[in-house]
């Protein structure tokens, strides 16, 4: 995969030419709701970082001792739970992403 693509509002959008290496995964944090149940709006400084993210791109995987490729546990478009303070944050084409190792993913969110 040479170009990262994602579906957004029925359109195919290009996130850039970022290809994770090895068993790394490119993620975009999912937006947190800005309003509390009582109707109070939260300023950006009061929002906590969201632990849910969307998989934008995946690396080829890592190799075992015999050189066989271990498949990645996630695919592009999956929603995942991540550890709060993990990965490397990067900005590319004015978009914020995270690059994490597949081992740092906690769970895949289905549905």
C-alpha positions as CSV (number, residue, x, y, z in Angstrom):
1,X,0.0,0.0,0.0
2,X,1.6,3.2,-1.1
3,X,-1.1,5.7,-0.3
4,X,-3.2,5.7,2.8
5,X,-6.9,6.1,2.2
6,X,-9.9,6.1,4.4
7,X,-13.7,6.4,4.0
8,X,-15.1,9.5,5.5
9,X,-18.7,10.6,4.9
10,X,-19.0,8.4,1.9
11,X,-15.9,9.9,0.2
12,X,-12.4,8.4,-0.1
13,X,-10.0,10.9,1.4
14,X,-6.2,10.6,1.2
15,X,-4.4,11.0,4.5
16,X,-1.0,11.1,2.9
17,X,1.8,8.8,2.0
18,X,2.5,7.3,5.4
19,X,3.3,3.6,5.5
20,X,4.1,2.2,9.0
21,X,7.0,-0.2,9.2
22,X,7.1,-3.6,10.8
23,X,4.3,-4.2,13.3
24,X,3.4,-0.6,13.7
25,X,-0.1,0.9,13.1
26,X,-1.1,4.4,12.0
27,X,-4.1,5.7,14.0
28,X,-6.3,8.7,14.3
29,X,-7.9,9.4,17.6
30,X,-11.7,9.5,17.5
31,X,-13.2,12.8,18.6
32,X,-14.6,13.1,22.1
33,X,-18.0,14.6,22.6
34,X,-17.7,18.3,23.5
35,X,-20.9,18.6,25.5
36,X,-21.8,17.0,28.8
37,X,-25.2,15.6,29.5
38,X,-26.2,18.7,31.3
39,X,-25.4,20.8,28.3
40,X,-22.1,22.2,29.5
41,X,-19.5,22.7,26.8
42,X,-15.9,21.7,27.6
43,X,-13.0,23.8,26.5
44,X,-10.2,22.0,24.6
45,X,-7.9,22.2,27.6
46,X,-10.4,20.3,29.8
47,X,-10.9,17.4,27.4
48,X,-9.0,14.2,28.2
49,X,-7.3,12.3,25.4
50,X,-9.6,9.7,23.9
51,X,-8.5,6.1,24.1
52,X,-10.4,5.1,21.0
53,X,-8.8,5.4,17.6
54,X,-9.4,4.4,14.0
55,X,-6.8,2.4,12.1
56,X,-5.6,4.4,9.1
57,X,-2.7,2.1,7.9
58,X,-0.9,-1.0,9.1
59,X,2.6,-2.2,8.5
60,X,3.4,-5.6,7.0
61,X,3.9,-7.3,10.4
62,X,6.9,-8.7,12.1
63,X,8.8,-11.9,11.4
64,X,9.1,-14.9,13.7
65,X,12.4,-16.7,14.3
66,X,12.0,-18.7,11.1
67,X,11.4,-15.6,9.0
68,X,7.7,-16.2,8.5
69,X,5.5,-13.1,8.6
70,X,3.2,-12.8,11.6
71,X,0.0,-11.2,10.3
72,X,-1.2,-8.0,11.8
73,X,-4.2,-8.3,14.2
74,X,-6.0,-5.2,12.8
75,X,-6.9,-3.9,9.4
76,X,-7.6,-0.4,8.0
77,X,-10.9,0.9,9.2
78,X,-10.9,-1.0,12.5
79,X,-11.8,0.9,15.7
80,X,-9.4,0.1,18.6
81,X,-8.8,0.9,22.2
82,X,-5.3,2.1,23.0
83,X,-3.3,2.8,26.1
84,X,-3.5,6.4,27.2
85,X,0.2,7.3,27.0
86,X,1.5,5.1,24.2
87,X,2.9,5.7,20.7
88,X,4.4,8.5,18.8
89,X,2.2,11.5,17.9
90,X,2.8,12.9,14.4
91,X,1.3,15.7,12.3
92,X,1.1,15.2,8.5
93,X,-0.8,17.4,6.1
94,X,-2.3,19.3,9.1
95,X,-3.8,16.1,10.4
96,X,-2.8,14.6,13.8
97,X,-2.0,10.8,13.9
98,X,-0.4,8.3,16.2
99,X,2.0,5.5,15.3
100,X,1.9,2.6,17.8
101,X,3.1,-0.9,17.9
102,X,0.4,-3.5,17.3
103,X,1.3,-5.0,20.8
104,X,0.2,-1.7,22.4
105,X,-3.4,-2.0,21.1
106,X,-5.7,-3.2,23.9
107,X,-8.8,-4.3,21.9
108,X,-10.8,-4.1,18.7
109,X,-14.2,-2.4,19.0
110,X,-16.8,-4.3,17.0
111,X,-20.0,-2.7,15.7
